[in-house]
Amino acid sequence: MSTVHKTHIALTKELYRAFYNFNKTFADGELVTPIITLQPSEGKNAYGWFGSKFWTDSHSKKGVSEINLSAEYLARGCEAVLETLLHEMAHLKNAQTGVRDCSSGQYHNKHFKRSAEKFGLIVTRLKNRGYARTALGEEAKEAIKELAPKERLFSAFKRRPVQKKRNDMYATLIVRAEYKDLLGNMLKRTSCNQRELIETALEDYAMRLGMSKLLLDVQADVALNY
């Protein structure tokens, strides 16, 4: 086995060790362990993502969630990568308790903010992404210090970025002109843009129609293509 393969295995083990420690520190060990992957972001400019039940356990037939840490951004350094892990663990916590904290357009709401702060993160707003920006707070920094991660593993190698061609990113929807004022007033009362507002409305209606499985498939596609 080559050195790079040994390092990759060691890094994966280190990420699981970090997850177990953070789970105990910030969630009383209540989080179900996800599949942790190291995949390229494929042009999404995302440091990582969380996917609810992206995997299926062939024995129990139950869904298993995924936390991905984008391979080409591992070289940001140990603390930055572990901050992303904590960010995605906050999503996992909400998903596990049935709390919806993010739209298909990646708008992070106040439910995410509350969860992220419980994981020791400082949360600030981004213009069109809600409370999506996180940084290490003192509690998170202390947890990383106690973890004493093997920092060399995070900078041992670098993944070449892969640019993915995006097709059909948007669909055109038609509404009557009479709804223009209603839409404008709704936008004034929210911090969403038109796309986020319409996507949220579609998701809410899908849930009321009992289409949660199809909605999960759509959200999974968005997460992989955003």
N, C-alpha and C positions, 0 to 999 in steps of 0.2 A: 504494500500500500504506500502510495506516494505521500510526501510531506503535506501537500495541499489537501489531500483527502483526509488525512489525520487531523489537520487543523480545522477543516469543515466539520467533522464529527465532534471535535472538542468544543467548537463554537456553539453548535446546536445544543450540546449538553449544558453549556454555560447559560444559554438562554432559558432552558427549562429550569435550571437551578435558580435563576433570577425570578422566573415566574413563581416557583414554589415559595420563595422567600417573600416576595411582594404580596402574594396571596395571603400568607400567614400574617404579615405585618398590617396590611390595609383592608383585608376582607375576611379576617378570622378563618382563613382556609376554606371559605365556602365556594370559591369558584371551581367549576369543573374544568379540568385541564384540557385546553384546546390542542389542536395540531398546530405547531409553530413551524412556519415555512420561511424559506429565504428565496423569494422569487423576484424577478425584475419588475419594476413598476410599469414598464412598457409605455413610456412617454406620458404617464399620468402625473408626474412630478409629485408623487405621494411617497412619504417616508415609510408608510405601512398601511395596512387595512385590517379590519375585522370582518369576518363573514360568519353569520349565524348559521350553524348546521350545514356548512359547505360539504362536510364529509359524512359518511354513513358507516357505523360500526356493523360489519357483516354478521357478527355474533348476536348482538343485542338488538340490531335493526334500528338503533337510535341514532339521531343526528349528532355529529361532533363539530363544534365550531372551529374556526381557523383564525389564527393571528399571523399575518404575514409581515415580515420586516424586509423592505425592498432591498434587494441584493446590492444594487449599485450605490446605495447610500450608507452602507455599513462603515465606510471609511470616514464618516463624520466623527467617529470616536465613540468610545464606550458610553459615556454619559448621555450623549445625544440619542443613541440607539435604545438605551434603557428607558429614556424619557418617552420614546415612541411606544415601547412595550407597555409602559404604564398607561399611556393614552388609550391604547387598544384594549387593555384590561378594564378600563372604565366602561368601554362599550360592551364588553363581555358581561360585566356585572349587571348592566341595565337589561341586556338581552335575556340573561338568565332569570331575571325577576319580572320579565314581561313589560319592561318600560321602553317605549320608543323614544330614542334620543337623537335620531338623525334621519333626515329625509333622503330619498333616492338621489337628490341633487347635492348631497353631502352638507346640508345645512344642519349644524349642530345646535340643538336647542338647550333650554335651561336644565333639562333632565341630565344632559351630558355634563354640563358645567358642574352640577352638584356632585355627580359621581366622580368626575375627574379630580375635584378638590379633595374628595375623600381618599384619593390615591396620592395625595401630597403634591399635586400639580397646581401651578398658577395658571388661571384661565383668562384669556382676553378675547375680544371679538375681532372678527375679520368682516369686511364690508358685506360680502355676499355668502359667507360661510357660517355665520353665527359665531358660537363660542368654540371655534375649531382650533384656535391657537393655544398651545399649552407649553409650559416651561417648568423646569424643576423647581419646586418650593423647598424649604428647609427640611421638611419631613422626608421628602423623596431623596434629597441629597444625603441625608443621614442614613436612609435605608440602603442606598448604594454603597455608602462608606462601610456599613456593617457587612454588606454582601462581599466586599473586597473582590470584585470581578477581575478576571485575568484580562487586562486591557490589551495586551499584545494580540489576542485572538481577533479583536475587532478591526485591527489595521493590518492583518497578516496578508490579505489579498483584496483585490478590487474587481468587481464585476463590470464588464463592458456594457454600457447602456444599450437597450434595444428600442428602436423607434417603431411604434406600431401605427399603421395607417388607420385612421378613424373614418368609418363610413356611417352615414345615416345617424349622426349624433342627435339630431332633432327631428321632431315630427310637427307638422302644421295642424293646428286645431282651429276650427271655425265656430265662432259664436255670433249671435245676432248683435247688431249695433246697439240695440237697447241695453245691452249688458255692460256697455263701456263705462258708464258712470258708476255702476255697482263695482266693477273691477277696480276702478280708480280709488274708490272709497275704501275698499278692502286692503289695497296696497298701502294706503296711508295709515291704516290701523295695525299693520304688521311690519316686520323688518325684512320681509321677503321681497324678491323681485317677481315678475310675472311668471317665469318658469317654475320657480320654487312654489309659488302659491297654487298653481294649477296641478303640479305633481303631488303636492300634499293633499289637495282635494280628491284627486284620483285615487290616491292610496287609502284615504279615509273611506271612500265609497266602496273600494274593493274589499276592505275589511268588513263593511256592513253587509256585503253580498256573499260573505263567506269564501272569498277568493284568496285566502291568506297564502296558500301554497303557490299560486301563480304569482302573487305579489313578491314572495321571497325569491322566486326565480328572476323576476325583473330587477329586484334590488341587488341580487348577486351579479347580474350582468352589468349593472351600472357601476358597482364597486370595481369590477374588473376592467371596465372601459373608461372610467372617469379620468 
